[in-house]
Amino acid sequence: MATAPERLLLRLEWKVVRRLDGRLQGAHRTAHRGSGIDFTGLRAYTDGDDARHIDWNVTARLDEPHLRVFTEDRELTVWLVLDRSASMTAGPPGRGKHDVLAELALVLARLFGRGGNRVGALLFDAGVLRVVPPGTSRRHALRIGAELVRTAEARGATTTDLAEMLDAAGRLARRRALVVVLSDFIGDGDWERSLQRLARRHEVVALRITDLADDVLPEAGLIVVEDAETGEQLVVDSADPLLQVRFRAAVDARDARLTAGMRRAGVPVHRVGTDRDLVEALVEVVTRTRDRSP
């Protein structure tokens, strides 16, 4: 009988991976000043460029040295940093943030692995770290899926230390890699400094997984509000206009801090809501990443 990760991966391969085939594989490319696979254009020669790659025909025609520019495929080591903290359980049954994270992790592991890249995973919750070393096969993607199930069953209930999670990724990824952080970024710690350190050595992309419950306080009278990270409960009047204003201000301030911190670290952040179609979300991520590329 198929395991839960096998059933999930089969569903994702049919509904998501097939639709994305050819759109993410090989999509991660790097610009080189030299020979490569695809010629992309010309640019003016500058001091320090390799003179062997001057296009002499264009140089003679324009009376100014020009260089041929190529893009070249490269094999990557990809690390998926997966936030397994309590706040990731928010959302509707079967479509909570932790469900979206699991789907994204399996799809990315499968797509990057099929492209010949090695994919590893770091699963973090309350200081507990589980590591799946990099690999490429479908069986390897299933291994990541099995660890996702295991961490879901053993999830703790303390506040996420985002800085510790990012520092752990930095210690693990010794060689330059693509680091994809999947989290709601709700937690404690001076994560911005840790993110900057990580981004100095690696290419980092943040996928911020969100749910409507993170941003909206429903007007339902007296309700019990529970902090998903600490378990603390409080009875509040959700219809109180002042409470609504304060809640909105807190959400806006949190989002502004996150956006500013990501910008200072030079890390692109992509919002993936629990109500988003996974294919649309990933195509948008790839499109925006390409638009940022030199």
Wavefront OBJ file of the C-alpha trace (Angstrom):
o trace
v 0.000 0.000 0.000
v 1.308 3.459 -0.920
v 2.463 5.652 1.936
v 1.095 9.154 2.514
v 4.167 10.808 0.897
v 3.846 8.486 -2.130
v 0.148 9.330 -2.566
v 0.868 13.046 -2.224
v 3.775 12.957 -4.670
v 1.744 11.000 -7.225
v -1.052 13.570 -7.003
v 1.391 16.452 -7.317
v 3.200 14.859 -10.258
v -0.096 14.514 -12.080
v -1.642 17.880 -11.187
v 1.389 20.138 -10.808
v 4.681 18.735 -12.097
v 3.267 17.815 -15.516
v 1.853 21.309 -15.952
v 5.173 22.846 -14.951
v 7.319 20.497 -17.037
v 9.886 22.502 -18.956
v 9.043 25.739 -17.129
v 11.177 25.222 -14.036
v 13.667 22.608 -15.218
v 16.771 24.404 -16.388
v 15.162 27.684 -15.409
v 17.914 28.516 -12.972
v 20.665 29.937 -15.155
v 23.654 32.140 -14.652
v 25.269 34.750 -16.848
v 28.899 34.137 -17.849
v 31.365 36.189 -19.832
v 32.509 33.359 -22.012
v 31.472 30.231 -23.831
v 28.224 28.631 -22.845
v 25.134 27.045 -24.253
v 22.986 29.944 -25.421
v 24.137 33.217 -26.973
v 22.171 36.037 -25.348
v 23.565 39.231 -26.827
v 26.344 41.779 -26.920
v 27.575 44.460 -24.591
v 30.335 47.042 -24.620
v 33.782 45.856 -23.585
v 35.033 47.142 -20.212
v 38.439 46.940 -18.548
v 39.029 43.517 -17.061
v 36.890 41.597 -19.565
v 38.382 38.569 -21.330
v 39.526 39.842 -24.746
v 39.107 36.343 -26.199
v 35.346 36.879 -26.244
v 35.340 40.122 -28.228
v 33.123 39.983 -31.314
v 35.496 41.491 -33.871
v 32.907 41.860 -36.646
v 30.628 43.959 -34.449
v 33.622 45.832 -33.039
v 34.774 46.791 -36.538
v 31.267 47.831 -37.590
v 30.586 49.987 -34.502
v 34.165 51.140 -34.053
v 33.918 50.183 -30.382
v 34.891 46.872 -28.707
v 31.898 44.643 -27.955
v 31.764 41.363 -26.059
v 29.655 38.295 -26.802
v 27.562 37.263 -23.756
v 26.254 33.745 -23.160
v 24.161 31.990 -20.555
v 25.228 28.626 -19.320
v 23.300 25.920 -17.530
v 24.707 24.896 -14.202
v 24.002 22.096 -11.822
v 22.942 23.309 -8.415
v 22.897 22.131 -4.885
v 19.514 23.241 -3.559
v 18.674 23.393 0.140
v 15.024 23.589 1.171
v 14.717 25.242 4.593
v 11.345 24.105 5.927
v 9.658 25.820 8.881
v 7.774 23.143 10.835
v 6.760 25.352 13.762
v 3.308 25.523 15.320
v 2.192 28.668 13.492
v 2.459 26.730 10.219
v -0.620 24.695 11.195
v -2.932 27.690 10.627
v -5.434 27.411 7.817
v -8.404 25.279 6.786
v -8.280 21.486 7.296
v -6.321 19.834 4.506
v -5.097 23.179 3.221
v -3.199 24.690 6.123
v 0.146 26.387 5.742
v 1.939 23.160 6.628
v 0.047 21.372 3.823
v 1.100 24.014 1.289
v 4.682 23.828 2.554
v 4.703 20.042 2.074
v 3.360 20.371 -1.474
v 5.869 23.060 -2.389
v 8.758 21.088 -0.906
v 7.879 17.916 -2.831
v 7.288 19.734 -6.112
v 10.554 21.677 -5.848
v 12.506 18.563 -4.842
v 11.090 16.657 -7.802
v 11.575 19.434 -10.349
v 15.099 20.373 -9.329
v 16.055 16.711 -8.972
v 14.763 15.880 -12.456
v 16.944 18.683 -13.785
v 20.044 16.953 -12.432
v 20.385 19.162 -9.354
v 20.972 17.801 -5.871
v 18.279 18.750 -3.355
v 18.610 18.583 0.416
v 16.198 19.625 3.147
v 16.473 21.167 6.582
v 13.349 20.766 8.729
v 13.292 23.061 11.753
v 10.983 23.309 14.748
v 11.761 24.810 18.154
v 15.479 24.135 17.880
v 14.928 20.560 16.703
v 16.707 20.050 13.409
v 16.218 17.216 10.942
v 18.402 17.043 7.849
v 17.948 15.165 4.580
v 21.293 15.251 2.712
v 21.206 16.347 -0.955
v 20.097 13.818 -3.567
v 18.435 13.714 -6.991
v 16.101 10.736 -7.351
v 12.344 10.410 -6.963
v 13.015 8.157 -3.988
v 14.960 11.029 -2.488
v 11.944 13.346 -2.854
v 9.888 10.711 -1.034
v 12.472 10.692 1.754
v 11.896 14.417 2.203
v 8.143 13.699 2.223
v 8.597 11.087 4.950
v 10.472 13.587 7.115
v 7.667 16.104 6.598
v 5.200 13.555 7.962
v 7.478 12.755 10.903
v 7.960 16.405 11.876
v 4.211 17.033 11.597
v 3.597 14.267 14.134
v 6.299 15.544 16.499
v 5.602 19.262 16.206
v 6.355 21.350 19.273
v 4.565 24.430 20.569
v 7.220 27.045 21.206
v 8.057 30.232 19.366
v 10.124 29.854 16.209
v 13.637 31.269 16.397
v 13.988 32.390 12.776
v 17.599 33.442 13.314
v 18.521 29.989 14.589
v 16.790 28.376 11.608
v 18.704 30.533 9.108
v 22.001 30.077 10.951
v 21.481 26.314 10.822
v 21.045 26.566 7.054
v 24.282 28.529 6.822
v 26.196 25.890 8.776
v 24.753 23.122 6.659
v 25.287 24.640 3.197
v 29.069 24.848 3.134
v 29.448 25.274 -0.615
v 27.616 27.941 -2.572
v 24.035 26.800 -3.105
v 20.508 27.914 -3.839
v 18.714 28.158 -0.496
v 14.911 28.257 -0.626
v 13.330 29.215 2.704
v 9.699 28.118 3.112
v 8.130 29.756 6.162
v 5.437 32.145 7.316
v 8.229 34.173 8.961
v 6.265 34.458 12.201
v 8.693 34.139 15.073
v 11.433 35.649 17.164
v 15.139 36.320 16.857
v 17.310 38.801 14.985
v 16.623 36.968 11.746
v 17.650 39.855 9.474
v 21.315 39.660 10.423
v 21.257 35.876 9.976
v 19.584 36.267 6.585
v 22.232 38.755 5.461
v 25.000 36.336 6.431
v 23.290 33.536 4.539
v 22.708 35.699 1.439
v 26.355 36.776 1.307
v 27.425 33.180 0.664
v 24.424 31.725 -1.143
v 21.606 32.632 -3.463
v 18.554 32.836 -1.215
v 14.873 32.891 -2.154
v 12.076 33.214 0.415
v 8.657 31.654 -0.102
v 6.390 33.199 2.506
v 3.433 30.899 3.106
v 0.400 32.783 4.384
v -3.221 32.235 5.328
v -6.091 34.683 5.658
v -6.112 34.029 9.405
v -2.671 35.670 9.627
v -4.013 39.009 8.376
v -7.721 39.275 9.226
v -9.518 39.241 12.571
v -13.083 38.038 11.895
v -15.933 40.060 13.413
v -17.555 37.217 15.336
v -18.155 38.726 18.769
v -16.385 37.177 21.733
v -13.779 34.702 20.539
v -10.865 32.843 22.035
v -7.602 33.842 20.379
v -4.712 31.424 20.704
v -1.082 32.120 19.881
v -0.152 29.186 17.645
v 3.480 29.437 18.721
v 3.098 29.683 22.516
v -0.379 28.217 23.110
v -1.408 31.299 25.131
v -5.181 31.976 24.970
v -7.104 35.197 25.372
v -10.827 36.062 25.134
v -11.403 39.176 23.006
v -14.319 41.029 21.422
v -13.439 40.666 17.746
v -16.038 43.311 16.781
v -14.330 45.992 18.874
v -13.340 48.718 16.347
v -10.263 49.670 18.375
v -9.095 46.050 18.467
v -9.606 45.773 14.724
v -7.524 48.904 14.137
v -4.745 47.687 16.417
v -4.743 44.264 14.805
v -4.512 45.797 11.315
v -1.698 48.104 12.428
v 0.224 45.160 13.905
v -0.178 43.169 10.680
v 0.967 46.125 8.557
v 3.977 46.723 10.809
v 4.947 43.035 10.665
v 4.709 43.012 6.872
v 6.701 46.230 6.570
v 9.502 44.866 8.786
v 9.623 41.679 6.755
v 9.693 43.489 3.406
v 12.372 45.929 4.564
v 14.519 43.175 6.062
v 14.333 41.079 2.894
v 15.194 44.095 0.755
v 18.221 44.981 2.878
v 19.447 41.389 2.614
v 18.862 41.372 -1.143
v 16.549 38.381 -0.871
v 13.427 38.144 -3.069
v 10.331 37.151 -1.107
v 7.321 35.568 -2.795
v 3.983 35.303 -1.027
v 2.154 32.000 -1.473
v -1.310 31.964 0.090
v -3.072 28.770 1.118
v -5.796 29.693 -1.399
v -3.382 29.999 -4.350
v -3.127 27.529 -7.208
v 0.306 25.962 -6.798
v 1.162 26.091 -10.506
v 0.250 29.770 -10.787
v 2.278 30.565 -7.673
v 5.403 28.752 -8.891
v 5.204 30.228 -12.403
v 4.998 33.669 -10.813
v 8.071 32.900 -8.690
v 10.063 31.808 -11.751
v 8.925 34.806 -13.817
v 9.889 37.285 -11.114
v 13.223 35.525 -10.586
v 14.035 35.731 -14.295
v 13.073 39.409 -14.344
v 15.626 40.030 -11.572
v 18.401 38.171 -13.409
v 21.118 40.272 -15.076
l 1 2 3 4 5 6 7 8 9 10 11 12 13 14 15 16 17 18 19 20 21 22 23 24 25 26 27 28 29 30 31 32 33 34 35 36 37 38 39 40 41 42 43 44 45 46 47 48 49 50 51 52 53 54 55 56 57 58 59 60 61 62 63 64 65 66 67 68 69 70 71 72 73 74 75 76 77 78 79 80 81 82 83 84 85 86 87 88 89 90 91 92 93 94 95 96 97 98 99 100 101 102 103 104 105 106 107 108 109 110 111 112 113 114 115 116 117 118 119 120 121 122 123 124 125 126 127 128 129 130 131 132 133 134 135 136 137 138 139 140 141 142 143 144 145 146 147 148 149 150 151 152 153 154 155 156 157 158 159 160 161 162 163 164 165 166 167 168 169 170 171 172 173 174 175 176 177 178 179 180 181 182 183 184 185 186 187 188 189 190 191 192 193 194 195 196 197 198 199 200 201 202 203 204 205 206 207 208 209 210 211 212 213 214 215 216 217 218 219 220 221 222 223 224 225 226 227 228 229 230 231 232 233 234 235 236 237 238 239 240 241 242 243 244 245 246 247 248 249 250 251 252 253 254 255 256 257 258 259 260 261 262 263 264 265 266 267 268 269 270 271 272 273 274 275 276 277 278 279 280 281 282 283 284 285 286 287 288 289 290 291 292 293 294
